[in-house]
Amino acid sequence: MADGPTVVNTGGGGGGGTAVAIVLAIIVIVGLLFFTGIINVGGGGGGSTDVNVKIDTPKIEAPKAGTPPAPTKTPSTAPAAPAPAPAPASGG
């Protein structure tokens, strides 16, 4: 009454190859990052980290003695402010 051999799949065949492929892919990616210089473990880098910045500041001189002060844009005598209007009487 046996119809043929009975096959029992234990599920231990395909998972190992996938895990090995993932680990190898991670190793290759990290190797490329080291090779291209994105990851720098040494920290040195030589002279490529030197930055020279030249800033030209304006020359400021103190006023010389005997020189009149520069004229201002506002007049020295401001016109008087108008007197305030009287308050309205309350009808209470």
Backbone as CSV, one residue per row, in Angstrom:
resi,resn,N_x,N_y,N_z,CA_x,CA_y,CA_z,C_x,C_y,C_z
1,MET,0.782,-1.175,0.000,0.000,0.000,0.000,0.835,1.253,0.000
2,ALA,2.087,1.098,-0.173,2.953,2.270,-0.234,2.901,2.836,-1.633
3,ASP,2.643,4.132,-1.722,2.553,4.802,-3.018,3.913,5.294,-3.504
4,GLY,4.894,5.382,-2.673,6.212,5.868,-3.068,6.955,6.354,-1.838
5,PRO,8.142,6.846,-2.042,8.914,7.317,-0.895,8.324,8.593,-0.321
6,THR,8.412,8.743,0.979,7.931,9.945,1.649,9.115,10.898,1.836
7,VAL,8.988,12.159,1.356,10.047,13.164,1.442,9.664,14.160,2.518
8,VAL,10.558,14.347,3.460,10.327,15.310,4.534,11.300,16.469,4.345
9,ASN,10.793,17.699,4.141,11.636,18.871,3.958,11.863,19.521,5.316
10,THR,13.119,19.534,5.737,13.418,20.125,7.041,13.721,21.617,6.951
11,GLY,13.842,22.182,5.747,14.043,23.616,5.579,15.460,24.071,5.833
12,GLY,16.446,23.216,5.771,17.801,23.629,6.073,18.664,23.818,4.852
13,GLY,18.126,24.072,3.678,18.955,24.115,2.490,19.258,25.507,1.969
14,GLY,18.320,26.413,1.872,18.538,27.657,1.143,18.959,28.850,1.967
15,GLY,18.780,28.845,3.253,19.059,30.024,4.066,20.525,30.328,4.228
16,GLY,21.373,29.319,4.214,22.800,29.537,4.424,23.452,30.319,3.305
17,GLY,23.063,30.028,2.072,23.636,30.732,0.928,23.273,32.209,0.915
18,THR,22.063,32.533,1.322,21.636,33.936,1.367,22.408,34.705,2.424
19,ALA,22.614,34.096,3.567,23.353,34.772,4.643,24.794,35.032,4.225
20,VAL,25.415,34.075,3.557,26.796,34.254,3.094,26.864,35.371,2.054
21,ALA,25.886,35.445,1.169,25.861,36.489,0.145,25.714,37.874,0.765
22,ILE,24.891,37.995,1.799,24.693,39.286,2.476,25.972,39.715,3.177
23,VAL,26.634,38.796,3.860,27.880,39.125,4.563,28.949,39.545,3.565
24,LEU,29.076,38.831,2.457,30.057,39.207,1.438,29.754,40.573,0.833
25,ALA,28.478,40.880,0.616,28.107,42.185,0.059,28.475,43.307,1.021
26,ILE,28.265,43.106,2.318,28.625,44.127,3.307,30.136,44.335,3.335
27,ILE,30.899,43.254,3.249,32.362,43.360,3.247,32.834,44.134,2.009
28,VAL,32.226,43.874,0.867,32.612,44.570,-0.366,32.274,46.058,-0.272
29,ILE,31.122,46.397,0.265,30.723,47.804,0.393,31.666,48.548,1.329
30,VAL,31.978,47.959,2.479,32.899,48.605,3.424,34.285,48.746,2.800
31,GLY,34.721,47.765,2.057,36.011,47.856,1.366,36.044,48.987,0.352
32,LEU,34.964,49.161,-0.394,34.900,50.266,-1.346,34.920,51.622,-0.637
33,LEU,34.256,51.714,0.508,34.259,52.985,1.248,35.655,53.307,1.759
34,PHE,36.404,52.305,2.196,37.788,52.538,2.602,38.636,52.941,1.403
35,PHE,38.454,52.245,0.285,39.270,52.486,-0.897,39.044,53.881,-1.471
36,THR,37.811,54.358,-1.484,37.507,55.673,-2.047,37.824,56.806,-1.084
37,GLY,38.076,56.504,0.182,38.445,57.545,1.134,37.289,58.126,1.903
38,ILE,36.097,57.601,1.726,34.956,58.103,2.484,35.130,57.779,3.960
39,ILE,35.630,56.575,4.248,35.949,56.190,5.622,37.461,56.295,5.772
40,ASN,37.917,57.177,6.694,39.347,57.384,6.901,39.670,57.031,8.340
41,VAL,40.242,55.847,8.556,40.552,55.398,9.904,41.820,56.047,10.417
42,GLY,42.801,56.304,9.531,44.081,56.876,9.933,43.938,58.269,10.526
43,GLY,43.032,59.048,10.010,42.797,60.386,10.531,43.772,61.419,10.029
44,GLY,44.888,61.004,9.400,45.906,61.946,8.953,45.428,62.744,7.759
45,GLY,45.454,62.138,6.634,44.979,62.807,5.434,45.982,63.754,4.823
46,GLY,47.142,63.987,5.459,48.169,64.852,4.890,47.751,66.310,4.894
47,GLY,48.113,67.009,3.824,47.838,68.444,3.749,46.474,68.775,3.203
48,SER,45.664,67.786,2.937,44.365,68.064,2.345,43.391,68.688,3.345
49,THR,43.720,68.675,4.614,42.805,69.256,5.595,43.150,70.697,5.925
50,ASP,44.252,71.246,5.375,44.613,72.632,5.643,43.725,73.558,4.832
51,VAL,43.194,74.576,5.485,42.343,75.553,4.824,42.927,76.927,5.087
52,ASN,43.252,77.642,4.031,43.772,78.996,4.161,42.668,79.978,3.798
53,VAL,42.370,80.877,4.724,41.328,81.862,4.503,41.955,83.238,4.632
54,LYS,41.803,84.060,3.598,42.341,85.412,3.623,41.173,86.382,3.722
55,ILE,41.216,87.201,4.746,40.152,88.173,4.961,40.775,89.557,4.937
56,ASP,40.284,90.413,4.041,40.752,91.791,3.981,39.813,92.653,4.821
57,THR,40.342,93.178,5.912,39.527,94.027,6.783,39.705,95.476,6.360
58,PRO,38.676,96.286,6.504,38.810,97.694,6.128,39.758,98.415,7.084
59,LYS,40.473,99.382,6.544,41.423,100.152,7.344,40.661,101.262,8.065
60,ILE,40.763,101.278,9.384,40.069,102.278,10.200,41.128,103.142,10.859
61,GLU,40.992,104.455,10.670,41.947,105.389,11.263,41.228,106.296,12.249
62,ALA,41.947,106.671,13.302,41.404,107.613,14.278,41.418,109.004,13.664
63,PRO,40.444,109.852,14.005,40.440,111.218,13.463,41.662,111.992,13.959
64,LYS,42.177,112.829,13.088,43.343,113.626,13.431,42.921,114.836,14.251
65,ALA,43.835,115.332,15.071,43.553,116.502,15.915,43.378,117.726,15.033
66,GLY,42.412,118.582,15.361,42.173,119.804,14.618,41.237,119.623,13.445
67,THR,40.793,118.439,13.190,39.867,118.191,12.088,38.438,118.357,12.606
68,PRO,37.621,119.174,11.912,36.232,119.324,12.389,35.470,118.017,12.214
69,PRO,34.485,117.781,13.070,33.711,116.534,12.935,32.912,116.539,11.640
70,ALA,32.621,115.364,11.163,31.844,115.221,9.939,30.427,115.709,10.177
71,PRO,29.835,116.372,9.176,28.460,116.869,9.362,27.474,115.714,9.493
72,THR,26.464,115.922,10.314,25.427,114.901,10.489,24.290,115.185,9.540
73,LYS,23.483,114.194,9.287,22.360,114.354,8.371,21.153,114.979,9.048
74,THR,21.060,114.897,10.359,19.931,115.505,11.065,20.345,116.895,11.542
75,PRO,19.446,117.869,11.494,19.804,119.212,11.947,20.059,119.220,13.455
76,SER,20.966,120.104,13.872,21.307,120.147,15.289,20.174,120.734,16.126
77,THR,19.356,121.613,15.545,18.211,122.160,16.277,16.948,121.553,15.688
78,ALA,16.385,120.623,16.372,15.165,119.981,15.913,13.981,120.898,16.191
79,PRO,12.989,120.935,15.311,11.816,121.780,15.579,11.058,121.267,16.801
80,ALA,10.433,122.193,17.497,9.691,121.827,18.707,8.470,120.985,18.338
81,ALA,8.159,120.028,19.176,6.988,119.185,18.954,5.726,119.990,19.239
82,PRO,4.654,119.759,18.509,3.407,120.516,18.771,2.847,120.159,20.153
83,ALA,2.159,121.119,20.731,1.566,120.910,22.052,0.446,119.892,21.939
84,PRO,0.250,119.070,22.969,-0.834,118.080,22.900,-2.199,118.759,22.942
85,ALA,-3.158,118.178,22.269,-4.521,118.716,22.219,-5.174,118.522,23.592
86,PRO,-6.014,119.455,24.005,-6.698,119.304,25.304,-7.656,118.115,25.284
87,ALA,-7.811,117.472,26.412,-8.712,116.323,26.520,-10.163,116.798,26.464
88,PRO,-11.034,116.043,25.811,-12.448,116.443,25.761,-13.082,116.345,27.148
89,ALA,-14.007,117.271,27.386,-14.693,117.282,28.686,-15.678,116.132,28.749
90,SER,-15.735,115.484,29.896,-16.670,114.375,30.042,-18.018,114.936,30.520
91,GLY,-19.091,114.448,29.988,-20.425,114.982,30.313,-21.129,114.204,31.404
92,GLY,-20.510,113.944,32.481,-21.098,113.086,33.453,-21.496,113.695,34.664
